[in-house]
Amino acid sequence: MSTRMLPEIMDPAAPVFSISVAATLAEMHPQTLRQYDRLGLVVASRAKGGGRRYSPNDIQRLRLIQSLSQEEGINLTGIRRILALQSELDETQRRLDELTRLMRRLVEDQESPSPRVFSAGASGHVAQGRMQRRPLALPGR
């Protein structure tokens, strides 16, 4: 097989690892991964045959759970709450970035002059004006 056919960068969300490989990468027992799946901490994708498949993002999350549990002494309920708060924070940051981009566009639009518009009346008189700007729509929730 030619290396040109292989992706240069692996999609971090692609579920490619079997449970045994994921357990090895996360330095956990496969039964622990099954338990986390049942608890909803790391929900694996399913292959056609029903086997669990884990993505690089899942492996990273498993390592975080292990660190919080073993090194910080946090129980699984606490870990679930931490993960939920982190997800909420990530979504808030995404929205903030989106609003920041929108505000930059608005400021740039205000700083640049509006295009000039010319119109001619029936008598041939030419009038000059500025084109009205449409308000930008704010992103919805």
matplotlib code that plots the C-alpha trace (Angstrom):
import matplotlib.pyplot as plt

x = [0.0, 1.3, 1.9, 0.1, -3.2, -2.7, -4.0, -1.3, -3.1, -5.4, -8.9, -8.9, -12.7, -12.4, -13.3, -10.4, -9.2, -10.6, -11.2, -8.0, -5.9, -7.7, -7.1, -3.4, -3.1, -5.0, -3.1, -6.3, -8.0, -10.6, -13.2, -12.6, -13.4, -16.6, -17.6, -16.9, -19.0, -21.9, -21.6, -21.5, -18.1, -16.6, -19.2, -17.5, -18.7, -19.8, -18.4, -20.8, -20.3, -21.1, -17.5, -16.5, -14.3, -12.4, -11.0, -7.9, -10.1, -11.6, -8.2, -7.3, -10.5, -9.8, -6.4, -7.9, -10.4, -7.7, -5.6, -8.5, -9.4, -5.9, -3.9, -6.5, -8.7, -11.9, -14.8, -16.6, -19.6, -17.2, -15.4, -18.7, -19.4, -16.0, -16.3, -19.8, -18.4, -15.4, -17.8, -19.9, -16.8, -15.6, -19.0, -18.9, -15.4, -16.5, -19.4, -17.1, -14.7, -17.7, -18.9, -15.4, -15.1, -18.5, -17.5, -14.3, -16.3, -18.6, -15.8, -14.0, -17.3, -17.7, -14.2, -14.4, -16.5, -19.7, -19.7, -21.1, -24.3, -25.3, -28.7, -30.1, -33.5, -35.7, -34.3, -30.8, -29.8, -27.2, -27.4, -24.7, -25.4, -24.1, -25.4, -27.3, -25.6, -27.7, -27.4, -25.4, -27.4, -26.1, -25.5, -28.4, -28.1]
y = [0.0, 3.4, 5.9, 8.5, 6.8, 7.1, 10.2, 12.6, 13.4, 11.1, 12.5, 12.8, 11.9, 8.8, 5.6, 3.4, 1.5, -1.7, -2.0, -4.0, -1.4, 1.5, -0.2, -0.5, 3.1, 4.4, 2.0, 0.5, -2.9, -3.4, -4.1, -0.5, 0.8, -1.2, 0.2, 3.8, 3.1, 1.9, 4.9, 7.3, 8.7, 7.6, 6.2, 4.2, 4.0, 0.6, -1.4, -3.3, -6.5, -4.6, -4.2, -1.0, 1.4, 4.3, 7.5, 9.3, 11.8, 9.0, 7.8, 11.3, 11.4, 8.0, 9.2, 12.3, 10.2, 8.0, 11.0, 12.6, 9.3, 8.0, 11.2, 13.6, 11.1, 12.2, 9.7, 8.9, 11.2, 14.1, 13.2, 13.2, 16.7, 17.9, 16.5, 18.2, 21.5, 21.2, 20.5, 23.6, 25.7, 24.5, 25.4, 28.9, 29.5, 28.5, 31.0, 33.7, 33.2, 33.4, 36.7, 38.1, 37.5, 39.1, 42.2, 42.5, 42.5, 45.2, 47.4, 47.0, 47.8, 51.0, 52.1, 51.7, 54.2, 53.0, 52.6, 55.7, 55.4, 57.8, 58.3, 60.5, 62.1, 62.6, 66.1, 64.7, 65.9, 63.5, 62.9, 61.3, 59.3, 56.4, 52.9, 51.8, 48.9, 45.8, 44.9, 41.7, 38.9, 37.8, 34.0, 32.1, 29.9]
z = [0.0, -0.9, 1.9, -0.2, 0.5, 4.3, 6.0, 7.1, 10.4, 12.3, 13.0, 16.8, 16.8, 14.6, 16.5, 15.4, 18.5, 19.8, 23.5, 24.1, 22.2, 24.0, 27.4, 26.6, 25.5, 28.5, 30.8, 32.1, 32.2, 29.5, 32.2, 33.5, 30.0, 29.9, 33.4, 32.3, 29.2, 31.3, 33.5, 30.5, 31.3, 28.0, 25.6, 22.9, 19.4, 18.1, 15.2, 12.9, 15.0, 18.2, 19.5, 21.2, 19.2, 20.8, 19.3, 20.3, 22.0, 24.0, 25.1, 26.2, 28.2, 29.8, 30.9, 32.4, 34.3, 35.6, 36.7, 38.5, 40.2, 41.1, 41.6, 42.8, 44.7, 43.1, 43.0, 39.7, 40.6, 41.0, 37.8, 35.9, 37.2, 36.3, 32.8, 32.4, 33.6, 31.2, 28.3, 29.3, 29.5, 26.0, 24.5, 26.2, 24.9, 21.4, 21.6, 23.0, 20.1, 17.6, 19.2, 19.3, 15.5, 15.0, 17.0, 15.1, 11.8, 13.2, 14.3, 11.0, 9.1, 11.3, 10.6, 6.8, 4.9, 3.4, -0.4, -2.2, -4.1, -6.9, -8.3, -11.1, -11.1, -14.2, -14.8, -14.9, -11.4, -9.8, -6.1, -3.9, -0.8, 1.3, 1.1, 4.2, 6.0, 6.9, 10.6, 11.2, 12.8, 16.1, 16.4, 18.1, 21.1]

ax = plt.figure().add_subplot(projection="3d")
ax.plot(x, y, z, "-o")
ax.set_aspect("equal")
plt.show()
